[in-house]
Amino acid sequence: MLPLSMLALSLGCACSTPRVVVIPSDRQVLPVSAGKSFLPPVNGWFVPQARMQEMLHALERKAEP
């Protein structure tokens, strides 16, 4: 019984194709460690995580009906 279920599981996984999304280098999210140098690949605004969370929550509240 176990081998048959394993076969069904593997066939189910084999039939689905993985979805790959290509992110351009200027749209990457890069973690930055405190106290380490960071050379950004492009010009832009680099926002600390706590401030970014505040901004995202504000956008969520604004989007709610």
C-alpha positions as CSV (number, residue, x, y, z in Angstrom):
1,M,0.0,0.0,0.0
2,L,2.8,2.4,0.9
3,P,4.7,2.0,-2.5
4,L,1.5,2.7,-4.4
5,S,0.8,5.9,-2.4
6,M,4.4,7.0,-2.9
7,L,4.1,6.4,-6.7
8,A,0.9,8.5,-6.8
9,L,2.6,11.3,-4.8
10,S,5.6,11.3,-7.0
11,L,3.5,11.3,-10.2
12,G,1.4,14.2,-8.8
13,C,4.6,16.2,-8.2
14,A,6.2,15.2,-11.5
15,C,3.2,16.4,-13.5
16,S,3.2,19.9,-12.0
17,T,5.7,22.3,-13.5
18,P,7.5,24.6,-11.1
19,R,6.7,28.3,-11.5
20,V,9.8,30.3,-12.0
21,V,9.7,34.1,-11.7
22,V,12.7,36.1,-12.9
23,I,13.3,39.2,-10.8
24,P,15.4,41.9,-12.4
25,S,18.4,42.9,-10.4
26,D,17.1,46.4,-9.7
27,R,14.0,44.8,-8.0
28,Q,15.7,42.4,-5.6
29,V,15.2,42.5,-1.9
30,L,18.6,42.3,-0.2
31,P,19.0,41.8,3.5
32,V,21.5,44.2,5.0
33,S,23.3,43.4,8.3
34,A,24.0,46.1,10.9
35,G,27.5,47.3,11.0
36,K,28.5,45.9,7.6
37,S,29.1,47.9,4.4
38,F,26.5,47.8,1.7
39,L,27.1,48.8,-1.9
40,P,23.8,49.0,-3.6
41,P,23.6,47.8,-7.2
42,V,21.5,50.8,-8.3
43,N,20.6,54.3,-7.0
44,G,17.5,54.3,-4.8
45,W,16.0,54.5,-1.3
46,F,17.1,51.8,1.2
47,V,14.6,51.6,4.0
48,P,15.1,50.0,7.4
49,Q,12.9,46.9,8.0
50,A,10.8,48.5,10.8
51,R,10.0,51.6,8.7
52,M,9.2,49.4,5.7
53,Q,6.7,47.4,7.9
54,E,5.1,50.7,8.9
55,M,4.7,51.7,5.3
56,L,3.3,48.3,4.2
57,H,0.8,48.3,7.1
58,A,-0.3,51.9,6.2
59,L,-0.8,50.8,2.5
60,E,-2.9,47.8,3.7
61,R,-5.1,50.0,5.8
62,K,-5.5,52.4,2.9
63,A,-6.5,49.6,0.5
64,E,-9.2,48.2,2.8
65,P,-12.7,49.3,1.8
